[in-house]
Amino acid sequence: MADEPPHPEPAVRCAVAASVTDEPPGLPARLAADPDPSVRSFLAMNEHLPTELLALLAADSEASVRSSVIQRRRGVPDEVRRMLLTDTDPGIRSGSVRAFAPPADLLPGLLADPATRAAAVAHAVPTAELAADPDSDVREAIAAHPDLPPGLRDLPAGDQDFFVRNTIAARPDTPPALRERVVATLEPDSPVAEWMLSFSTHTCPPAAPAPPHLSRQQAEALLARAGL
């Protein structure tokens, strides 16, 4: 019933919040005001949640609740994404940039924000300025950028940071000669670097052979053999 008191156990309320629909009417709204932030966090990931309640949780006083909205990733309306991308908490802003493609008007501010700069690089045009950024995380993001132009590749390839150079060496579009030169510099200087290097591959698989050109008769024969 709508006027029943909430269950005294937060774990039970969390289970309800995770999948509740608006039945009985008003229950999701009451759960959005639950005093236990874990209940509100579970509610934030409920796929049945209406936009107005999702926006309410994206403005929740607890960062853990707002973080749960980010974890939805899909189905988050633009207005809610904007709230999270401009959140007062740097961790929320950083997580939001990694989860959502930011709108163009917010990108300059995200690139200027130390908390979001590295994550925002993936959505920006690679530049020499970013490739020479004082923050090695930003330079590593440039080295991994899907649209890194060949003319900028030499900067991260000669970077002082092991992880930046390793990222260039692992790119499938790095020319073999450049890859060999970079790999020769990859001497791990710490246990963490050595551990990371164990997961890297600096050899690209050969390109898949082009499929054979079939005549119409050959194609029809293959389809007939396959029962199609």
C-alpha positions as a Markdown table, in Angstrom:
| # | Residue | x | y | z |
|---|---|---|---|---|
| 1 | Met | 0.0 | 0.0 | 0.0 |
| 2 | Ala | 1.1 | 3.6 | -0.7 |
| 3 | Asp | 0.9 | 4.6 | 3.0 |
| 4 | Glu | 2.8 | 1.5 | 4.4 |
| 5 | Pro | 6.0 | 2.4 | 6.3 |
| 6 | Pro | 9.3 | 1.6 | 4.6 |
| 7 | His | 10.9 | -1.7 | 5.5 |
| 8 | Pro | 13.3 | -1.2 | 8.4 |
| 9 | Glu | 16.2 | -3.0 | 6.7 |
| 10 | Pro | 18.2 | -0.9 | 4.2 |
| 11 | Ala | 19.2 | -4.0 | 2.3 |
| 12 | Val | 15.6 | -4.8 | 1.6 |
| 13 | Arg | 14.9 | -1.2 | 0.5 |
| 14 | Cys | 17.9 | -1.4 | -1.8 |
| 15 | Ala | 16.6 | -4.6 | -3.4 |
| 16 | Val | 13.2 | -2.8 | -4.0 |
| 17 | Ala | 14.9 | 0.3 | -5.3 |
| 18 | Ala | 16.9 | -1.6 | -7.9 |
| 19 | Ser | 13.9 | -2.8 | -9.9 |
| 20 | Val | 10.8 | -0.9 | -8.6 |
| 21 | Thr | 8.3 | 0.6 | -11.1 |
| 22 | Asp | 5.8 | 3.2 | -10.2 |
| 23 | Glu | 3.6 | 0.6 | -8.5 |
| 24 | Pro | 2.4 | 1.4 | -6.0 |
| 25 | Pro | 2.2 | 5.0 | -7.2 |
| 26 | Gly | 4.8 | 7.3 | -5.6 |
| 27 | Leu | 7.1 | 4.5 | -4.3 |
| 28 | Pro | 10.1 | 5.5 | -6.5 |
| 29 | Ala | 9.8 | 9.1 | -5.3 |
| 30 | Arg | 9.8 | 8.0 | -1.7 |
| 31 | Leu | 12.8 | 5.8 | -2.3 |
| 32 | Ala | 14.6 | 8.8 | -3.9 |
| 33 | Ala | 14.2 | 10.6 | -0.5 |
| 34 | Asp | 15.3 | 7.5 | 1.5 |
| 35 | Pro | 17.7 | 8.6 | 4.3 |
| 36 | Asp | 20.2 | 5.8 | 3.4 |
| 37 | Pro | 22.4 | 6.8 | 0.5 |
| 38 | Ser | 22.8 | 3.1 | -0.6 |
| 39 | Val | 19.1 | 2.9 | -1.3 |
| 40 | Arg | 19.2 | 6.0 | -3.4 |
| 41 | Ser | 22.3 | 4.6 | -5.2 |
| 42 | Phe | 20.5 | 1.4 | -6.1 |
| 43 | Leu | 17.5 | 3.5 | -7.3 |
| 44 | Ala | 19.8 | 5.6 | -9.5 |
| 45 | Met | 20.6 | 2.5 | -11.5 |
| 46 | Asn | 17.0 | 1.4 | -11.9 |
| 47 | Glu | 16.2 | 1.3 | -15.6 |
| 48 | His | 12.5 | 2.2 | -15.0 |
| 49 | Leu | 13.4 | 5.5 | -13.3 |
| 50 | Pro | 11.7 | 8.6 | -14.9 |
| 51 | Thr | 13.9 | 11.5 | -16.0 |
| 52 | Glu | 12.7 | 13.8 | -13.2 |
| 53 | Leu | 13.8 | 11.4 | -10.5 |
| 54 | Leu | 17.1 | 10.7 | -12.3 |
| 55 | Ala | 17.8 | 14.4 | -12.3 |
| 56 | Leu | 17.0 | 14.6 | -8.6 |
| 57 | Leu | 19.5 | 11.8 | -7.9 |
| 58 | Ala | 22.1 | 13.5 | -10.1 |
| 59 | Ala | 21.9 | 16.5 | -7.7 |
| 60 | Asp | 22.0 | 14.3 | -4.6 |
| 61 | Ser | 24.0 | 15.5 | -1.7 |
| 62 | Glu | 26.0 | 12.3 | -1.6 |
| 63 | Ala | 28.7 | 11.8 | -4.3 |
| 64 | Ser | 28.1 | 8.0 | -4.1 |
| 65 | Val | 24.6 | 8.5 | -5.4 |
| 66 | Arg | 25.6 | 10.8 | -8.2 |
| 67 | Ser | 28.3 | 8.3 | -9.1 |
| 68 | Ser | 25.6 | 5.6 | -9.5 |
| 69 | Val | 23.9 | 7.8 | -12.0 |
| 70 | Ile | 27.1 | 7.8 | -14.0 |
| 71 | Gln | 27.3 | 4.1 | -13.9 |
| 72 | Arg | 24.1 | 3.8 | -15.9 |
| 73 | Arg | 26.0 | 5.1 | -18.9 |
| 74 | Arg | 23.2 | 4.5 | -21.3 |
| 75 | Gly | 19.8 | 6.1 | -21.1 |
| 76 | Val | 21.0 | 9.2 | -19.3 |
| 77 | Pro | 19.3 | 12.3 | -20.7 |
| 78 | Asp | 21.4 | 15.2 | -21.9 |
| 79 | Glu | 20.3 | 17.5 | -19.2 |
| 80 | Val | 21.3 | 15.0 | -16.5 |
| 81 | Arg | 24.7 | 14.4 | -18.3 |
| 82 | Arg | 25.3 | 18.2 | -18.2 |
| 83 | Met | 24.6 | 18.2 | -14.4 |
| 84 | Leu | 27.2 | 15.5 | -13.9 |
| 85 | Leu | 29.8 | 17.0 | -16.2 |
| 86 | Thr | 29.6 | 20.2 | -14.3 |
| 87 | Asp | 29.4 | 18.7 | -10.8 |
| 88 | Thr | 31.2 | 20.4 | -8.0 |
| 89 | Asp | 33.0 | 17.1 | -7.2 |
| 90 | Pro | 36.1 | 16.6 | -9.4 |
| 91 | Gly | 35.7 | 12.8 | -9.2 |
| 92 | Ile | 32.1 | 13.1 | -10.5 |
| 93 | Arg | 33.2 | 15.3 | -13.3 |
| 94 | Ser | 36.1 | 13.0 | -14.3 |
| 95 | Gly | 33.9 | 9.9 | -14.2 |
| 96 | Ser | 31.3 | 11.7 | -16.3 |
| 97 | Val | 33.7 | 12.6 | -19.0 |
| 98 | Arg | 34.9 | 9.0 | -19.2 |
| 99 | Ala | 31.3 | 7.7 | -19.3 |
| 100 | Phe | 29.7 | 10.3 | -21.7 |
| 101 | Ala | 30.7 | 12.2 | -24.8 |
| 102 | Pro | 30.6 | 15.8 | -23.6 |
| 103 | Pro | 28.6 | 18.4 | -25.7 |
| 104 | Ala | 30.8 | 20.7 | -27.7 |
| 105 | Asp | 30.1 | 23.8 | -25.6 |
| 106 | Leu | 31.4 | 22.1 | -22.4 |
| 107 | Leu | 34.5 | 20.7 | -23.9 |
| 108 | Pro | 36.7 | 23.8 | -23.6 |
| 109 | Gly | 35.9 | 24.0 | -19.9 |
| 110 | Leu | 36.6 | 20.3 | -19.4 |
| 111 | Leu | 39.9 | 20.6 | -21.1 |
| 112 | Ala | 40.8 | 23.5 | -18.9 |
| 113 | Asp | 39.9 | 21.6 | -15.7 |
| 114 | Pro | 42.8 | 19.6 | -14.3 |
| 115 | Ala | 40.4 | 17.0 | -13.0 |
| 116 | Thr | 38.9 | 16.3 | -16.4 |
| 117 | Arg | 41.6 | 17.3 | -18.9 |
| 118 | Ala | 43.1 | 13.9 | -19.5 |
| 119 | Ala | 39.7 | 12.2 | -20.0 |
| 120 | Ala | 38.4 | 15.1 | -22.2 |
| 121 | Val | 41.4 | 14.7 | -24.6 |
| 122 | Ala | 39.7 | 11.7 | -26.3 |
| 123 | His | 36.9 | 14.1 | -27.4 |
| 124 | Ala | 39.2 | 16.9 | -28.6 |
| 125 | Val | 41.3 | 17.5 | -31.7 |
| 126 | Pro | 44.9 | 16.4 | -30.9 |
| 127 | Thr | 47.3 | 19.3 | -30.8 |
| 128 | Ala | 51.1 | 19.8 | -30.2 |
| 129 | Glu | 50.1 | 21.7 | -27.1 |
| 130 | Leu | 48.3 | 18.7 | -25.6 |
| 131 | Ala | 51.1 | 16.4 | -26.7 |
| 132 | Ala | 53.5 | 18.5 | -24.6 |
| 133 | Asp | 51.2 | 19.0 | -21.6 |
| 134 | Pro | 52.9 | 18.9 | -18.2 |
| 135 | Asp | 50.5 | 16.2 | -17.1 |
| 136 | Ser | 51.7 | 12.7 | -18.3 |
| 137 | Asp | 48.1 | 11.4 | -18.2 |
| 138 | Val | 47.2 | 14.0 | -20.8 |
| 139 | Arg | 50.1 | 13.1 | -23.0 |
| 140 | Glu | 49.2 | 9.4 | -22.6 |
| 141 | Ala | 45.7 | 10.2 | -23.7 |
| 142 | Ile | 47.1 | 12.0 | -26.8 |
| 143 | Ala | 49.3 | 8.9 | -27.6 |
| 144 | Ala | 46.1 | 6.8 | -27.5 |
| 145 | His | 43.9 | 9.2 | -29.4 |
| 146 | Pro | 42.2 | 7.4 | -32.3 |
| 147 | Asp | 42.7 | 10.4 | -34.6 |
| 148 | Leu | 46.3 | 11.1 | -33.7 |
| 149 | Pro | 47.9 | 12.5 | -36.9 |
| 150 | Pro | 51.2 | 11.1 | -38.1 |
| 151 | Gly | 52.8 | 14.5 | -37.8 |
| 152 | Leu | 52.2 | 14.4 | -34.0 |
| 153 | Arg | 53.4 | 10.9 | -33.4 |
| 154 | Asp | 57.0 | 11.7 | -32.9 |
| 155 | Leu | 56.3 | 13.8 | -29.8 |
| 156 | Pro | 54.8 | 11.1 | -27.6 |
| 157 | Ala | 57.2 | 8.5 | -29.2 |
| 158 | Gly | 60.0 | 10.5 | -27.6 |
| 159 | Asp | 58.3 | 11.3 | -24.4 |
| 160 | Gln | 60.2 | 11.0 | -21.1 |
| 161 | Asp | 57.3 | 9.0 | -19.6 |
| 162 | Phe | 57.5 | 5.2 | -20.0 |
| 163 | Phe | 53.7 | 4.8 | -20.3 |
| 164 | Val | 53.3 | 7.5 | -23.0 |
| 165 | Arg | 56.0 | 5.8 | -25.1 |
| 166 | Asn | 54.5 | 2.4 | -24.4 |
| 167 | Thr | 51.1 | 3.6 | -25.7 |
| 168 | Ile | 52.6 | 4.7 | -29.0 |
| 169 | Ala | 54.4 | 1.4 | -29.4 |
| 170 | Ala | 51.1 | -0.5 | -28.9 |
| 171 | Arg | 49.2 | 1.5 | -31.5 |
| 172 | Pro | 48.3 | -0.6 | -34.5 |
| 173 | Asp | 49.1 | 2.3 | -36.9 |
| 174 | Thr | 52.6 | 3.0 | -35.6 |
| 175 | Pro | 55.1 | 2.4 | -38.4 |
| 176 | Pro | 57.2 | -0.7 | -37.8 |
| 177 | Ala | 60.5 | 1.3 | -37.8 |
| 178 | Leu | 59.2 | 3.8 | -35.3 |
| 179 | Arg | 57.8 | 1.0 | -33.1 |
| 180 | Glu | 61.1 | -0.8 | -33.0 |
| 181 | Arg | 62.8 | 2.4 | -31.9 |
| 182 | Val | 60.3 | 3.1 | -29.2 |
| 183 | Val | 60.3 | -0.5 | -27.9 |
| 184 | Ala | 64.1 | -0.3 | -27.6 |
| 185 | Thr | 63.5 | 2.5 | -25.0 |
| 186 | Leu | 61.0 | 0.6 | -22.9 |
| 187 | Glu | 63.1 | -0.5 | -20.0 |
| 188 | Pro | 60.7 | -0.6 | -17.0 |
| 189 | Asp | 61.9 | 1.8 | -14.3 |
| 190 | Ser | 59.5 | 0.6 | -11.6 |
| 191 | Pro | 57.7 | -2.6 | -10.6 |
| 192 | Val | 54.4 | -1.0 | -11.8 |
| 193 | Ala | 55.9 | -0.3 | -15.2 |
| 194 | Glu | 57.3 | -3.8 | -15.4 |
| 195 | Trp | 53.8 | -5.2 | -14.5 |
| 196 | Met | 52.1 | -3.0 | -17.1 |
| 197 | Leu | 54.6 | -3.9 | -19.8 |
| 198 | Ser | 53.7 | -7.6 | -19.3 |
| 199 | Phe | 50.2 | -6.8 | -20.6 |
| 200 | Ser | 51.4 | -4.9 | -23.7 |
| 201 | Thr | 51.8 | -6.2 | -27.2 |
| 202 | His | 54.0 | -4.3 | -29.6 |
| 203 | Thr | 53.5 | -6.6 | -32.6 |
| 204 | Cys | 50.5 | -6.0 | -34.9 |
| 205 | Pro | 48.8 | -9.0 | -36.4 |
| 206 | Pro | 49.0 | -9.3 | -40.2 |
| 207 | Ala | 46.2 | -7.8 | -42.1 |
| 208 | Ala | 43.4 | -10.3 | -42.9 |
| 209 | Pro | 43.6 | -11.5 | -46.5 |
| 210 | Ala | 41.0 | -10.0 | -48.8 |
| 211 | Pro | 38.1 | -12.4 | -49.4 |
| 212 | Pro | 38.3 | -14.2 | -52.8 |
| 213 | His | 36.3 | -12.8 | -55.7 |
| 214 | Leu | 33.5 | -15.2 | -56.5 |
| 215 | Ser | 31.5 | -15.3 | -59.6 |
| 216 | Arg | 27.7 | -15.3 | -59.3 |
| 217 | Gln | 27.7 | -19.1 | -60.0 |
| 218 | Gln | 30.3 | -19.8 | -57.3 |
| 219 | Ala | 28.4 | -17.7 | -54.8 |
| 220 | Glu | 25.1 | -19.4 | -55.5 |
| 221 | Ala | 26.9 | -22.8 | -55.2 |
| 222 | Leu | 28.3 | -21.9 | -51.8 |
| 223 | Leu | 24.9 | -20.7 | -50.6 |
| 224 | Ala | 23.2 | -23.9 | -51.8 |
| 225 | Arg | 25.8 | -26.0 | -49.9 |
| 226 | Ala | 25.1 | -24.0 | -46.8 |
| 227 | Gly | 21.4 | -24.6 | -47.2 |
| 228 | Leu | 20.6 | -20.9 | -47.7 |
